Amino acid sequence: MEFGGNYDVVLITNFHHHFSPPTIETLMRKVHGSLKPEGLAVTLEFVPNDDRVSPSDSATFSLMMLGTTEEGDAYTFAEYQTMYQNSGFAHNELHRLENSPESVIVSRR
């Protein structure tokens, strides 16, 4: 399915955790291609720390994905950074949300 183009912002909310890194990279390449040159991709997800055991809500969510999906996971920011850079997003920033188990990643070309 074609995404169209020339978007200012694309929101990806609670979606990536269902899929493997190669599938996420394929999707994000399409997102990258659909954005204006100054456009943003904004991802809302459970993002555990590199130790994969904290914060506890994100780490626990990873276990749920292991048991309920074929390929899903709660990916660390380092893993997102690799996937997004492979998809054309050179600048990625993690923002932890107060009073929420989820985080936001803001990605730019």
C-alpha positions in Angstrom: 0.0 0.0 0.0 1.3 3.4 -0.9 1.5 6.0 1.8 1.3 9.1 -0.4 3.7 11.9 0.5 4.7 15.3 1.5 3.6 14.9 5.2 4.8 17.1 8.0 4.4 14.4 10.6 3.8 10.7 10.7 2.6 9.2 14.0 3.5 5.6 14.8 1.7 4.7 18.0 2.0 1.3 19.8 2.7 -0.5 16.5 6.3 -1.6 16.2 6.3 -4.0 19.1 4.3 -6.5 17.1 7.0 -6.9 14.4 10.6 -7.9 13.8 13.4 -5.4 13.1 13.5 -6.1 9.3 9.8 -5.5 9.1 10.1 -2.3 11.1 12.9 -1.1 8.8 10.8 -1.7 5.8 7.9 0.3 7.3 10.1 3.1 8.4 11.7 3.4 4.9 8.2 4.0 3.6 7.5 6.5 6.3 10.8 8.3 5.5 9.9 8.5 1.8 6.4 9.9 2.7 7.8 12.9 4.7 8.7 16.4 3.6 12.4 17.1 3.9 11.8 18.7 7.3 9.2 16.2 8.3 9.1 14.2 11.6 8.3 10.6 12.5 7.0 10.4 16.0 6.9 6.9 17.6 5.1 6.1 20.9 6.2 2.8 22.4 7.3 0.9 25.4 11.1 1.3 25.4 13.2 -0.6 28.0 16.6 0.6 29.0 19.7 -1.2 27.5 19.7 -3.6 30.5 16.2 -4.8 29.3 15.0 -5.1 32.9 14.2 -1.4 33.6 11.9 0.4 33.7 9.9 -2.5 34.9 6.7 -1.8 32.9 8.6 -1.8 29.6 10.6 -4.9 30.5 7.4 -6.7 31.5 5.8 -5.6 28.2 8.7 -7.3 26.4 7.7 -10.6 28.0 4.1 -10.2 26.9 5.3 -9.7 23.3 7.4 -12.8 23.5 4.3 -14.8 24.6 1.7 -13.2 22.3 3.5 -12.4 19.0 5.5 -14.4 16.5 8.2 -11.7 16.2 7.4 -8.8 18.5 9.4 -7.3 21.3 9.8 -4.1 23.3 12.9 -2.7 21.7 15.6 -0.6 23.4 16.4 2.9 22.1 19.7 1.6 20.8 17.8 -1.0 18.8 15.4 1.7 17.5 18.4 3.9 16.7 19.9 1.2 14.5 16.6 0.4 12.8 15.7 4.0 12.1 19.2 4.9 10.9 19.0 2.0 8.5 15.7 3.4 7.3 17.1 6.9 6.6 16.5 8.7 9.9 19.8 10.2 10.9 18.6 12.1 14.0 16.5 10.2 16.7 15.7 11.5 20.2 14.2 9.5 23.0 11.8 11.3 25.4 10.6 9.5 28.5 7.1 10.5 29.4 6.3 11.4 33.0 3.6 9.2 34.7 3.6 6.9 31.7 5.3 3.5 31.0 5.7 4.6 27.3 8.3 6.8 25.6 8.3 9.0 22.5 11.0 8.8 19.8 11.2 11.9 17.5 13.0 11.1 14.3 14.3 13.4 11.6 16.0 12.9 8.3 
